[in-house]
Amino acid sequence: MDRVPILKIGDILLVSIQIDMEDQVALQLQEDLADRIVATGCHGVIIDISALDIVDSFVGRTLATIASISRVLDAETVVVGMRPAVAITLVELGLSLPGIRTALNVELGMALLARDRDEEEPEVPGEPDEDHASPAVDQP
């Protein structure tokens, strides 16, 4: 059985689907990706589907399930490279892909995840915010 490779780039896992997504391959990807998220502690998953000419309802639901599993494991999912025909098919099938964000390509997907990560960084207690730093005061 073929397996979909999962590459680690920083704290993002990149999944580039280059083979037909038969049901068994999709289920194996779901399991492999969950294992890699836990093993690496990554916070983002990019799934590149640009090589897919068609996405059936099972693969669409599997992508949604992968996004849900990733979210539970503290990783956001972005699907990139969706062809117009695939988008039309998903809409016609009534698959809204809840929890999945999309971007046109891998570069934009990485930027989206980086922006999310920057917005989520908590302020460290005791360290002044650069924008609201108080002026130095001389102590007697």
PyMOL CGO cylinders between C-alpha atoms (Angstrom):
from pymol import cmd
from pymol.cgo import CYLINDER

trace = [
    CYLINDER, 0.00, 0.00, 0.00, 1.21, 3.49, -0.84, 0.3, 1, 1, 1, 1, 1, 1,
    CYLINDER, 1.21, 3.49, -0.84, 1.75, 6.02, 1.94, 0.3, 1, 1, 1, 1, 1, 1,
    CYLINDER, 1.75, 6.02, 1.94, 1.62, 9.78, 1.74, 0.3, 1, 1, 1, 1, 1, 1,
    CYLINDER, 1.62, 9.78, 1.74, 4.92, 11.36, 2.89, 0.3, 1, 1, 1, 1, 1, 1,
    CYLINDER, 4.92, 11.36, 2.89, 4.80, 13.81, 5.80, 0.3, 1, 1, 1, 1, 1, 1,
    CYLINDER, 4.80, 13.81, 5.80, 7.63, 16.36, 5.92, 0.3, 1, 1, 1, 1, 1, 1,
    CYLINDER, 7.63, 16.36, 5.92, 8.55, 18.54, 8.89, 0.3, 1, 1, 1, 1, 1, 1,
    CYLINDER, 8.55, 18.54, 8.89, 9.41, 22.17, 8.18, 0.3, 1, 1, 1, 1, 1, 1,
    CYLINDER, 9.41, 22.17, 8.18, 10.01, 24.09, 11.40, 0.3, 1, 1, 1, 1, 1, 1,
    CYLINDER, 10.01, 24.09, 11.40, 6.92, 23.52, 13.53, 0.3, 1, 1, 1, 1, 1, 1,
    CYLINDER, 6.92, 23.52, 13.53, 4.75, 22.70, 10.51, 0.3, 1, 1, 1, 1, 1, 1,
    CYLINDER, 4.75, 22.70, 10.51, 4.06, 19.32, 8.95, 0.3, 1, 1, 1, 1, 1, 1,
    CYLINDER, 4.06, 19.32, 8.95, 3.69, 19.38, 5.16, 0.3, 1, 1, 1, 1, 1, 1,
    CYLINDER, 3.69, 19.38, 5.16, 1.62, 16.66, 3.53, 0.3, 1, 1, 1, 1, 1, 1,
    CYLINDER, 1.62, 16.66, 3.53, 1.86, 16.64, -0.26, 0.3, 1, 1, 1, 1, 1, 1,
    CYLINDER, 1.86, 16.64, -0.26, -0.64, 14.24, -1.73, 0.3, 1, 1, 1, 1, 1, 1,
    CYLINDER, -0.64, 14.24, -1.73, 0.81, 13.03, -5.03, 0.3, 1, 1, 1, 1, 1, 1,
    CYLINDER, 0.81, 13.03, -5.03, -1.06, 9.72, -5.34, 0.3, 1, 1, 1, 1, 1, 1,
    CYLINDER, -1.06, 9.72, -5.34, -4.70, 8.72, -5.79, 0.3, 1, 1, 1, 1, 1, 1,
    CYLINDER, -4.70, 8.72, -5.79, -6.43, 8.96, -2.45, 0.3, 1, 1, 1, 1, 1, 1,
    CYLINDER, -6.43, 8.96, -2.45, -7.98, 5.55, -2.20, 0.3, 1, 1, 1, 1, 1, 1,
    CYLINDER, -7.98, 5.55, -2.20, -9.94, 4.97, 0.98, 0.3, 1, 1, 1, 1, 1, 1,
    CYLINDER, -9.94, 4.97, 0.98, -7.22, 2.87, 2.67, 0.3, 1, 1, 1, 1, 1, 1,
    CYLINDER, -7.22, 2.87, 2.67, -4.52, 5.46, 1.83, 0.3, 1, 1, 1, 1, 1, 1,
    CYLINDER, -4.52, 5.46, 1.83, -6.68, 8.24, 3.31, 0.3, 1, 1, 1, 1, 1, 1,
    CYLINDER, -6.68, 8.24, 3.31, -7.25, 6.28, 6.53, 0.3, 1, 1, 1, 1, 1, 1,
    CYLINDER, -7.25, 6.28, 6.53, -3.52, 5.50, 6.81, 0.3, 1, 1, 1, 1, 1, 1,
    CYLINDER, -3.52, 5.50, 6.81, -2.69, 9.20, 6.31, 0.3, 1, 1, 1, 1, 1, 1,
    CYLINDER, -2.69, 9.20, 6.31, -5.07, 10.09, 9.13, 0.3, 1, 1, 1, 1, 1, 1,
    CYLINDER, -5.07, 10.09, 9.13, -3.28, 7.72, 11.50, 0.3, 1, 1, 1, 1, 1, 1,
    CYLINDER, -3.28, 7.72, 11.50, 0.25, 8.62, 10.34, 0.3, 1, 1, 1, 1, 1, 1,
    CYLINDER, 0.25, 8.62, 10.34, -0.40, 12.34, 10.65, 0.3, 1, 1, 1, 1, 1, 1,
    CYLINDER, -0.40, 12.34, 10.65, -1.82, 12.04, 14.18, 0.3, 1, 1, 1, 1, 1, 1,
    CYLINDER, -1.82, 12.04, 14.18, 1.28, 10.07, 15.20, 0.3, 1, 1, 1, 1, 1, 1,
    CYLINDER, 1.28, 10.07, 15.20, 3.63, 12.68, 13.66, 0.3, 1, 1, 1, 1, 1, 1,
    CYLINDER, 3.63, 12.68, 13.66, 1.81, 15.61, 15.32, 0.3, 1, 1, 1, 1, 1, 1,
    CYLINDER, 1.81, 15.61, 15.32, 2.29, 13.98, 18.72, 0.3, 1, 1, 1, 1, 1, 1,
    CYLINDER, 2.29, 13.98, 18.72, 5.89, 12.94, 17.99, 0.3, 1, 1, 1, 1, 1, 1,
    CYLINDER, 5.89, 12.94, 17.99, 7.00, 16.37, 16.74, 0.3, 1, 1, 1, 1, 1, 1,
    CYLINDER, 7.00, 16.37, 16.74, 4.79, 18.71, 18.78, 0.3, 1, 1, 1, 1, 1, 1,
    CYLINDER, 4.79, 18.71, 18.78, 4.11, 20.74, 15.65, 0.3, 1, 1, 1, 1, 1, 1,
    CYLINDER, 4.11, 20.74, 15.65, 1.42, 23.43, 15.68, 0.3, 1, 1, 1, 1, 1, 1,
    CYLINDER, 1.42, 23.43, 15.68, 0.49, 23.49, 12.01, 0.3, 1, 1, 1, 1, 1, 1,
    CYLINDER, 0.49, 23.49, 12.01, -0.39, 21.06, 9.23, 0.3, 1, 1, 1, 1, 1, 1,
    CYLINDER, -0.39, 21.06, 9.23, -0.45, 21.95, 5.55, 0.3, 1, 1, 1, 1, 1, 1,
    CYLINDER, -0.45, 21.95, 5.55, -2.10, 19.48, 3.19, 0.3, 1, 1, 1, 1, 1, 1,
    CYLINDER, -2.10, 19.48, 3.19, -1.24, 20.13, -0.45, 0.3, 1, 1, 1, 1, 1, 1,
    CYLINDER, -1.24, 20.13, -0.45, -3.91, 18.67, -2.74, 0.3, 1, 1, 1, 1, 1, 1,
    CYLINDER, -3.91, 18.67, -2.74, -2.78, 20.38, -5.95, 0.3, 1, 1, 1, 1, 1, 1,
    CYLINDER, -2.78, 20.38, -5.95, -2.09, 17.01, -7.60, 0.3, 1, 1, 1, 1, 1, 1,
    CYLINDER, -2.09, 17.01, -7.60, -5.64, 15.75, -6.97, 0.3, 1, 1, 1, 1, 1, 1,
    CYLINDER, -5.64, 15.75, -6.97, -7.99, 16.04, -9.93, 0.3, 1, 1, 1, 1, 1, 1,
    CYLINDER, -7.99, 16.04, -9.93, -10.99, 14.89, -7.94, 0.3, 1, 1, 1, 1, 1, 1,
    CYLINDER, -10.99, 14.89, -7.94, -11.98, 14.63, -4.30, 0.3, 1, 1, 1, 1, 1, 1,
    CYLINDER, -11.98, 14.63, -4.30, -14.89, 12.32, -3.51, 0.3, 1, 1, 1, 1, 1, 1,
    CYLINDER, -14.89, 12.32, -3.51, -17.08, 12.56, -0.43, 0.3, 1, 1, 1, 1, 1, 1,
    CYLINDER, -17.08, 12.56, -0.43, -15.00, 10.03, 1.52, 0.3, 1, 1, 1, 1, 1, 1,
    CYLINDER, -15.00, 10.03, 1.52, -11.74, 11.93, 0.95, 0.3, 1, 1, 1, 1, 1, 1,
    CYLINDER, -11.74, 11.93, 0.95, -13.51, 15.21, 1.76, 0.3, 1, 1, 1, 1, 1, 1,
    CYLINDER, -13.51, 15.21, 1.76, -14.79, 13.80, 5.05, 0.3, 1, 1, 1, 1, 1, 1,
    CYLINDER, -14.79, 13.80, 5.05, -11.34, 12.36, 5.77, 0.3, 1, 1, 1, 1, 1, 1,
    CYLINDER, -11.34, 12.36, 5.77, -9.77, 15.81, 5.33, 0.3, 1, 1, 1, 1, 1, 1,
    CYLINDER, -9.77, 15.81, 5.33, -12.34, 17.24, 7.76, 0.3, 1, 1, 1, 1, 1, 1,
    CYLINDER, -12.34, 17.24, 7.76, -11.59, 14.43, 10.23, 0.3, 1, 1, 1, 1, 1, 1,
    CYLINDER, -11.59, 14.43, 10.23, -7.84, 15.05, 9.91, 0.3, 1, 1, 1, 1, 1, 1,
    CYLINDER, -7.84, 15.05, 9.91, -8.43, 18.73, 10.72, 0.3, 1, 1, 1, 1, 1, 1,
    CYLINDER, -8.43, 18.73, 10.72, -10.50, 17.80, 13.78, 0.3, 1, 1, 1, 1, 1, 1,
    CYLINDER, -10.50, 17.80, 13.78, -7.87, 15.35, 15.03, 0.3, 1, 1, 1, 1, 1, 1,
    CYLINDER, -7.87, 15.35, 15.03, -5.13, 17.93, 14.44, 0.3, 1, 1, 1, 1, 1, 1,
    CYLINDER, -5.13, 17.93, 14.44, -7.07, 20.60, 16.36, 0.3, 1, 1, 1, 1, 1, 1,
    CYLINDER, -7.07, 20.60, 16.36, -7.52, 18.24, 19.33, 0.3, 1, 1, 1, 1, 1, 1,
    CYLINDER, -7.52, 18.24, 19.33, -3.73, 17.67, 19.22, 0.3, 1, 1, 1, 1, 1, 1,
    CYLINDER, -3.73, 17.67, 19.22, -3.13, 21.49, 19.18, 0.3, 1, 1, 1, 1, 1, 1,
    CYLINDER, -3.13, 21.49, 19.18, -2.30, 21.88, 15.48, 0.3, 1, 1, 1, 1, 1, 1,
    CYLINDER, -2.30, 21.88, 15.48, -4.18, 23.95, 12.91, 0.3, 1, 1, 1, 1, 1, 1,
    CYLINDER, -4.18, 23.95, 12.91, -4.80, 22.56, 9.41, 0.3, 1, 1, 1, 1, 1, 1,
    CYLINDER, -4.80, 22.56, 9.41, -4.61, 24.46, 6.13, 0.3, 1, 1, 1, 1, 1, 1,
    CYLINDER, -4.61, 24.46, 6.13, -5.46, 22.79, 2.82, 0.3, 1, 1, 1, 1, 1, 1,
    CYLINDER, -5.46, 22.79, 2.82, -3.62, 24.33, -0.12, 0.3, 1, 1, 1, 1, 1, 1,
    CYLINDER, -3.62, 24.33, -0.12, -3.60, 23.94, -3.89, 0.3, 1, 1, 1, 1, 1, 1,
    CYLINDER, -3.60, 23.94, -3.89, -7.29, 23.18, -4.33, 0.3, 1, 1, 1, 1, 1, 1,
    CYLINDER, -7.29, 23.18, -4.33, -8.23, 23.19, -8.00, 0.3, 1, 1, 1, 1, 1, 1,
    CYLINDER, -8.23, 23.19, -8.00, -11.43, 24.99, -9.03, 0.3, 1, 1, 1, 1, 1, 1,
    CYLINDER, -11.43, 24.99, -9.03, -13.05, 21.70, -10.13, 0.3, 1, 1, 1, 1, 1, 1,
    CYLINDER, -13.05, 21.70, -10.13, -12.32, 20.17, -6.72, 0.3, 1, 1, 1, 1, 1, 1,
    CYLINDER, -12.32, 20.17, -6.72, -13.81, 23.19, -4.93, 0.3, 1, 1, 1, 1, 1, 1,
    CYLINDER, -13.81, 23.19, -4.93, -16.93, 22.99, -7.10, 0.3, 1, 1, 1, 1, 1, 1,
    CYLINDER, -16.93, 22.99, -7.10, -17.28, 19.26, -6.42, 0.3, 1, 1, 1, 1, 1, 1,
    CYLINDER, -17.28, 19.26, -6.42, -16.94, 19.74, -2.66, 0.3, 1, 1, 1, 1, 1, 1,
    CYLINDER, -16.94, 19.74, -2.66, -19.64, 22.42, -2.67, 0.3, 1, 1, 1, 1, 1, 1,
    CYLINDER, -19.64, 22.42, -2.67, -21.93, 20.30, -4.84, 0.3, 1, 1, 1, 1, 1, 1,
    CYLINDER, -21.93, 20.30, -4.84, -21.46, 17.38, -2.42, 0.3, 1, 1, 1, 1, 1, 1,
    CYLINDER, -21.46, 17.38, -2.42, -22.39, 19.68, 0.46, 0.3, 1, 1, 1, 1, 1, 1,
    CYLINDER, -22.39, 19.68, 0.46, -19.01, 19.26, 2.15, 0.3, 1, 1, 1, 1, 1, 1,
    CYLINDER, -19.01, 19.26, 2.15, -18.08, 22.50, 3.89, 0.3, 1, 1, 1, 1, 1, 1,
    CYLINDER, -18.08, 22.50, 3.89, -14.90, 21.04, 5.46, 0.3, 1, 1, 1, 1, 1, 1,
    CYLINDER, -14.90, 21.04, 5.46, -15.43, 22.47, 8.95, 0.3, 1, 1, 1, 1, 1, 1,
    CYLINDER, -15.43, 22.47, 8.95, -12.24, 23.35, 10.78, 0.3, 1, 1, 1, 1, 1, 1,
    CYLINDER, -12.24, 23.35, 10.78, -10.19, 23.46, 7.59, 0.3, 1, 1, 1, 1, 1, 1,
    CYLINDER, -10.19, 23.46, 7.59, -8.78, 26.72, 6.38, 0.3, 1, 1, 1, 1, 1, 1,
    CYLINDER, -8.78, 26.72, 6.38, -7.60, 27.05, 2.81, 0.3, 1, 1, 1, 1, 1, 1,
    CYLINDER, -7.60, 27.05, 2.81, -4.89, 28.93, 0.96, 0.3, 1, 1, 1, 1, 1, 1,
    CYLINDER, -4.89, 28.93, 0.96, -3.98, 29.04, -2.70, 0.3, 1, 1, 1, 1, 1, 1,
    CYLINDER, -3.98, 29.04, -2.70, -0.49, 27.56, -2.29, 0.3, 1, 1, 1, 1, 1, 1,
    CYLINDER, -0.49, 27.56, -2.29, 2.01, 26.26, 0.27, 0.3, 1, 1, 1, 1, 1, 1,
    CYLINDER, 2.01, 26.26, 0.27, 3.70, 29.64, 0.71, 0.3, 1, 1, 1, 1, 1, 1,
    CYLINDER, 3.70, 29.64, 0.71, 0.41, 31.36, 1.56, 0.3, 1, 1, 1, 1, 1, 1,
    CYLINDER, 0.41, 31.36, 1.56, -0.55, 28.46, 3.84, 0.3, 1, 1, 1, 1, 1, 1,
    CYLINDER, -0.55, 28.46, 3.84, 2.71, 28.81, 5.78, 0.3, 1, 1, 1, 1, 1, 1,
    CYLINDER, 2.71, 28.81, 5.78, 2.17, 32.56, 6.08, 0.3, 1, 1, 1, 1, 1, 1,
    CYLINDER, 2.17, 32.56, 6.08, -1.36, 31.98, 7.40, 0.3, 1, 1, 1, 1, 1, 1,
    CYLINDER, -1.36, 31.98, 7.40, -0.10, 29.58, 10.07, 0.3, 1, 1, 1, 1, 1, 1,
    CYLINDER, -0.10, 29.58, 10.07, 2.77, 31.94, 11.00, 0.3, 1, 1, 1, 1, 1, 1,
    CYLINDER, 2.77, 31.94, 11.00, 0.33, 34.85, 11.38, 0.3, 1, 1, 1, 1, 1, 1,
    CYLINDER, 0.33, 34.85, 11.38, -1.91, 32.73, 13.61, 0.3, 1, 1, 1, 1, 1, 1,
    CYLINDER, -1.91, 32.73, 13.61, 1.07, 31.72, 15.74, 0.3, 1, 1, 1, 1, 1, 1,
    CYLINDER, 1.07, 31.72, 15.74, 2.17, 35.36, 16.14, 0.3, 1, 1, 1, 1, 1, 1,
    CYLINDER, 2.17, 35.36, 16.14, -1.34, 36.40, 17.23, 0.3, 1, 1, 1, 1, 1, 1,
    CYLINDER, -1.34, 36.40, 17.23, -1.48, 33.62, 19.82, 0.3, 1, 1, 1, 1, 1, 1,
    CYLINDER, -1.48, 33.62, 19.82, 1.87, 34.29, 21.53, 0.3, 1, 1, 1, 1, 1, 1,
    CYLINDER, 1.87, 34.29, 21.53, 1.06, 35.21, 25.12, 0.3, 1, 1, 1, 1, 1, 1,
    CYLINDER, 1.06, 35.21, 25.12, 2.64, 38.20, 26.78, 0.3, 1, 1, 1, 1, 1, 1,
    CYLINDER, 2.64, 38.20, 26.78, 5.29, 37.16, 29.31, 0.3, 1, 1, 1, 1, 1, 1,
    CYLINDER, 5.29, 37.16, 29.31, 4.46, 38.48, 32.79, 0.3, 1, 1, 1, 1, 1, 1,
    CYLINDER, 4.46, 38.48, 32.79, 7.02, 40.93, 34.09, 0.3, 1, 1, 1, 1, 1, 1,
    CYLINDER, 7.02, 40.93, 34.09, 8.29, 41.86, 30.63, 0.3, 1, 1, 1, 1, 1, 1,
    CYLINDER, 8.29, 41.86, 30.63, 7.06, 45.23, 29.37, 0.3, 1, 1, 1, 1, 1, 1,
    CYLINDER, 7.06, 45.23, 29.37, 5.18, 45.28, 26.10, 0.3, 1, 1, 1, 1, 1, 1,
    CYLINDER, 5.18, 45.28, 26.10, 7.41, 47.01, 23.53, 0.3, 1, 1, 1, 1, 1, 1,
    CYLINDER, 7.41, 47.01, 23.53, 4.53, 49.23, 22.38, 0.3, 1, 1, 1, 1, 1, 1,
    CYLINDER, 4.53, 49.23, 22.38, 3.63, 50.27, 25.93, 0.3, 1, 1, 1, 1, 1, 1,
    CYLINDER, 3.63, 50.27, 25.93, 6.99, 50.30, 27.71, 0.3, 1, 1, 1, 1, 1, 1,
    CYLINDER, 6.99, 50.30, 27.71, 7.11, 52.74, 30.58, 0.3, 1, 1, 1, 1, 1, 1,
    CYLINDER, 7.11, 52.74, 30.58, 9.92, 55.28, 30.63, 0.3, 1, 1, 1, 1, 1, 1,
    CYLINDER, 9.92, 55.28, 30.63, 12.85, 54.67, 32.92, 0.3, 1, 1, 1, 1, 1, 1,
    CYLINDER, 12.85, 54.67, 32.92, 12.50, 56.32, 36.32, 0.3, 1, 1, 1, 1, 1, 1,
    CYLINDER, 12.50, 56.32, 36.32, 15.50, 57.22, 38.43, 0.3, 1, 1, 1, 1, 1, 1,
    CYLINDER, 15.50, 57.22, 38.43, 15.30, 55.69, 41.89, 0.3, 1, 1, 1, 1, 1, 1,
    CYLINDER, 15.30, 55.69, 41.89, 16.57, 57.79, 44.85, 0.3, 1, 1, 1, 1, 1, 1,
]
cmd.load_cgo(trace, "trace")
